[in-house]
């Protein structure tokens, strides 16, 4: 059984394809109930021939009878989509938009308010996936308007969970934060990998061998950290012998402000995401904002409150991940 009557993708680029592939391959949605519109004929031909989905020549044709609309365009092209949806709803273009349609955005920076106000669609989901979704290993952070009931949210979870892990957050501001960590995060990792590989080549490895060493080190270290459940500082210390090679390397990294540079990069990404949504981006270390910056409030479990009240001692150190919604 299809998760939606008809899913319409506005934009058929890499992230759209990363969503389409698992939907069709896992039979979560039959190919004849997935429609795609894109201004590029090359893109349309590719997704049509690869996945057997339905190619639409106009936005109106794509959105007709769709109960899930996926906005997968560049941020600068959103207004074109908004105008088209608005024109369809007001009969200015041939076609129509269902009154009960849900709009799912994977566009960076654009707040829910823009989609509701400019498109006229009231049920909106804002999400931030990342490129590992292409191989089914992505992580997508999402939130939605209050008018999505539990059944609808469950269907969204199925769609977003089809290409990796999905994490619901109750406050939209977490989406901009997630953009700077998980959304853009793969680029930071690739840059680190590139630097390590280049260093290996500089020392004398051929590039193929250096690449294997770095890829397997990153993959194994990540899997080890996830499996061990130990604090990362503890894992780092277990590799670091007194006066040894790792100690020398980490000293150079810390001397070069490695930790601070990474954090500053994440803050810069967060600020840019806020700017793209037309919001105050003067936040972060060393910034004086027109508003007092306060991270979104989370509900702390009673166990963790007790742990804090005891001065941080005596608890088991475990906290509930309130960002996840089951």
Buried (B, 14 or more C-beta within 10 A) or exposed (E): EBBBBBBBBBBBBEBBBBBBBBBBEEEBBEBEBBBBBBEEEEBBEBBBEEBEBBBBEBBBBBBBBBBBBBBBBEEEBBEEBBBBBBBBBEEEBEBBBBEEBBBBBBBBBBBBBBBBEBBBBBBBBBBBBBBBBBEBEBBBBBBBBEEBEEEBBEBBBBBBBBBBBBBBBBEBBBBBBBBBBBBBBEEBEEEBBEEBBEEBBEEEBEEEEBBEBBEEEBEEEEEEBEEEEEEEEEBEEEEBEEEEEEEEEBEEEEEEEEEEEEEBBBBBBBBBBBBBBEBEBEBBEEEEEEEEEEEEEBEBEEBBEEBEEEEEEEBEEEEEEEBEBE
